[in-house]
Amino acid sequence: SLWYGKNPGLDRSMDAIKHGSHAGTSPLGGVLAVAGDDHLAKSSAFGHQSEYGFVDCLMPVLAPSDVADILSLGLFGWALSRYCGSWVGVKLAGSICESSALITLPDENLSFPTPWDFSLPADGVHLRWPEAFDAMEARAKSVKLPAALAFARAAGIDRTLSGDARGDSRGKLGIISSGRAFAQLRLALQELGVSERDFPSLGLRLYKPAMVWPLEPEALLEFLRDLPTVLVVEDKRPLVEDQVKVLLHDRRPGAGTRVIGKHDERGHPLLPDSGEVDALKVALIIAQRLDLPAARGAEIAARVAQHSVAPAQIRLPFFCSGCPHNTSTRVPEGAIAVGGIGCHTLAMGMDRGMLTFSHMGGEGATWIGIAPFSGHEHVFQNLGDGTYQHSGYLGIRAAVIAGVNITFKILYNDAVAMTGGQPVEGLPTVPRMTRQLAAEGVAQVVVVTDEPHKYPTGDAFARGVTVHHRDALDRLQRELQNVPGVTAIVYDQTCAAEKRRRRKAGAFPDPARRVVINELVCEGCGDCGVQSNCLSIVPIETEFGRKRQIDQQSCNKDFSCLKGFCPSFVTIEGGRLKTKQTLAGCGMLPPAEQTTPVGAVSRILLAGIGGTGVVTVGALLGMAARIEGLVASVNDVTGMAQKGGPVLGHVQIARDASSLAGERIPLGGADLLLAIDLVVATMPDAMSRLGPHTHAIANLDATQTGAFTRNIDALVDSDALIERLRDRVETVESLLALQAARAAVGDPIAAGLLMTGYAIQGGRIPIGPESMEEAIRMNGVAVDRNIAALRWGRRLAADPAAQQELGMTAPTQFTMVQQIERRAAFLRDYQDDRYAARYRSLIDNVRAAESKIMPDSDALTSAVAWTAFRLMTYKDEYEVARLHSQPMFRTGIAAQFEGDYQLRFHFSPPLLARRDRNTGRPRKIAFGQWVLPVLRTLASLRFLRGTHFDPFGWTAERKLERQLIVDYEVLVSQLCADLSDTTHALAVRLAELPAEIRGYGPVKQASLKQFHTARGQLLAELDRHSAPNGPTAPIPSESSQTAESTKTARTTRQ
């Protein structure tokens, strides 16, 4: 049998495993306990090292070094367990588990010799009962472990590589290494240009113990004979090194062999005892101790020296679009919360009042100790449904017994999203959870859900449980803060990723409803992102500034973005997204350029985002290599990729397996970088693999990071990231891969394969296009689409102008004069000719003043031209109606959707919208398509704007917007009057600042407060830079009317 767990699972299971191993196995059985070790804590809190846990259980420990070893040592481990009567531990490094390779399978009739120098006791070593526990321990030490050593010795699983297994009087350096570290050692020697043929001349011997505890002494002592220095290369703590030292001390006390590893001969740190051993750093150590050409060591040293790179931007894991945790992990202002284990832990990096976090099953129990000393009366504790079912209910029980004030938020997502989306064990239901919570003594339980209608009155909840819509979460949390003792919220909403999977399989309702944003109505304020925390709200650069749009490909129909206080949102009810009925034909393709010949090894680094096909591209490259008669290894560094985190694919292709050493590309060793995502490609882990010989193919289409949901200016700067690549590699080619994939095959997820075709066409990958297409056919998923994407990548590499066939035209660039005229024309449509003339006059005055002081600059003119336009086109009821009723908007929707659909507009009109008791904001009301004639009529009445007959013009918000224009004209006039070369830069900043006033209603009010603060600071700075006599007239810091409006304005509806 086989037990598997990550190292934290081993920690939690130690008592059971120790009892099982001590009790023993059966003659025809055998038990492997396999622990997955995440050395670098990619998906764990701390780095792992499982060997010592197995040692504490007195279990032999095996350490595979590659994929092939997993099979061969796994079979040996079962045979060993049967023979010695003990469970056998297997340490699997995460990087090996994440690798794939083409290997020769072990012989299915594989057998192992019986030891000739060891006799099992007459009563055997296997499971028996009853047996005293102290007798079990004694037998494990005196019989089972010696039996394991004898079995390993007879099987010869520990290998010596030297050309002379008995030792060599000319031996200069012996190296002992096992597990993942042995693969790094092989890679280190490969990078130094040292092969096994060179070992005798260099005086080098290698030893690879497969069983790392206990070490088999006889073969090891033979290896150590006459060696002056032994280097032990292993990850983490020195398990093997310590055993070697003890063995030499006990068996060869006068040998004089120096053992180095974690420390050198002088006691200085040498190899790390945390993280992982790196091949190039091992190579440096070897080069210093062998007679190798100095140039080899120098080249390695240079690559190591340049590997530390500070990231320009980082891509952190983030909640999926529509993830329940986007809402469920929020807490009231000023409240504190504690995290736990699960996807919701990502809230630790957001503004969610997170105090600390807990280990799995300890959720809530930590507060028992913290509460008396924290100064806080209450805390919220996040608890996933999987953890609740596993052990989390114990923390709730403990909190009830302790009588602390705590609200558990049990996040019922209907799936264990962190580990593949499988159902929670036992299939708990929300009603059953409420009954269990009530039985544990929880004072009050409420259910919050996005679908309250699915629970009919009288459903089997505990007595007193009430069901609420998720919009009431903040109010409910504030109420529960004041309830003494333990309370609970069961937040019920299906995991977004699982919902998406089920919808694809037709196993989950898929509402015929989509959200779109009218970009002209959008203010770019970001309130929709604040309300929803959703990654499917993406920026789009337009002639009228940066706006928002919904990425329909990634949208999971959570609809919380509609809570953004903005009239730009329109829902499409019915119909469906248009899909590409036919794949764009790419025409005749020229032959690919001469394929790069495979030397010792060809190394390709893939850099992208989880869920965008990076792993698939790596697997297809590996299969295509096999089709071509080559060998390949593929290692996927995924971490928390399922949460939109970074993914790296290390693909290595060679002519024979002996050239493939190490599961990952060494520092500075990549021949080709496919930067499917530029942010990931320029993060340290990827950049460290690049070198002066690397060729990069980069996708210029930026995917925003999670920071954009909270900071409207946190954008990915593709140009800056490309420059970072240029500074690091030999050449960089770039293309708009997401746009090309969407245009060619209708799905941006095909961008990775499109870029692969681009690289193959240019001869950058040692695989022919025919083999790649055959691999796609063998994979059997979206075959036509993927082959089309591959071919279009080839076409774009051969003929960049072919993007025009896909409708990918560059946006029109306008001169400043053209921009001014286009904005004046927009203002004419907005109001009338006189309004447009007012704008032109203001710009002409600024241009004249700036040309006198700074004839070579138009920065101030450009700033005023943009900001004045922004202020003068404030979006009142007339303008929102005009923009929504324009044919251009309807045409854009028709280009995206098909079928019988209706539009619904989401407004908060004056007099009609009541205030929401949960948020304090005016509520939004959905209006059907019947409202379009009303909107057109309202738009036609815009001539009333600003007159005594304007029914909307009397509201505080409209008065404020008109006054802002007047204030700005006064400001600009004064800036021009006092303009000098010393004040020019400050004048530009002041002229730009009002453009940051964005949003509607309460959002605009908050933006105004920030604007006035920033303007006051700039005006003070301007005063310090002005002429000694000061400005000729005062610049208004805030007009009396504006100030009065700001103070008294009630929140007006959109």
Secondary structure, 3 states (H helix, E strand, C coil): CEEEEEHHHHHHHHHHHHHHHHHCCCCCCCCEEEEEECCCCCCCCCCCCCHHHHHHCCCCEECCCCHHHHHHHHHHHHHHHHHHCCCEEEEEEHHHHCEEECCCCCCCCCCCCCCCCCCCCCCCCCCCCCCCHHHHHHHHHHHHHHHHHHHHHHHCCCEEECCCCCCCCCCCEEEEECHHHHHHHHHHHHHCCCCHHHHHHHCEEEEECCEEECCCHHHHHHHHCCCCEEEEECCCCCHHHHHHHHHHHHHCCCCCCEEECCECCCCCECCCCCCCCCHHHHHHHHHCCCCCCHHHHHHHHHHHHCCCCCCCCCCCCCCCCCCCHHHHCCCCCCCCEEECCCHHHHHHHCCCCEEEECCCCCCCHHHHHHHHHHCCCCEEEEEEHHHHHHHHHHHHHHHHHHCCCEEEEEEECCCEHHHCCECCCCCCCHHHHHHHHHHHCCCEEEEEECCHHHCCCCCCCCCCCEEEEHHHHHHHHHHHCCCCCEEEEEEECCCHHHHHHHHHCCCCCCCCEEEEECCCCCCCCCHHHHHHCCCCEEEEEECCEEEEEECCCCCCCCCHHHHCCCCCEEEEEEEEECCCCCCCCCCCCCCCCCCCCCCCCEEEEEEEECCCCHHHHHHHHHHHHHHCCCEEEEEEECCCHHHCCEEEEEEEEECCHHHCCCCCCCCCCCCEEEECCHHHHCCHHHHCCCCCCCEEEEECCCCCCHHHHCCCCCCCCHHHHHHHHHCCCCEEEEECHHHHHHHHHCCHHHHHHHHHHHHHHCCCCCCCHHHHHHHHHHHCCCHHHHHHHHHHHHHHHHCHHHHHHHCCCCCCCCCHHHHHHHHHHHHHHHCCHHHHHHHHHHHHHHHHHHHHHCCCCCHHHHHHHHHHHHHHCCCCHHHHHHHHCCHHHHHHHHHHEEEEEEEEEEECCCCCCCECCCCCCECCEEECHHHHHHHHHHHHCHHHCCCCCCCCCCCHHHHHHHHHHHHHHHHHHHHHHCCCCCCHHHHHHHHHHHHHCCCCHHHHHHHHHHHHHHHHHHHHHHHHHCCCCCCCCCCCCCCHHHHHHHHHCCCCCC
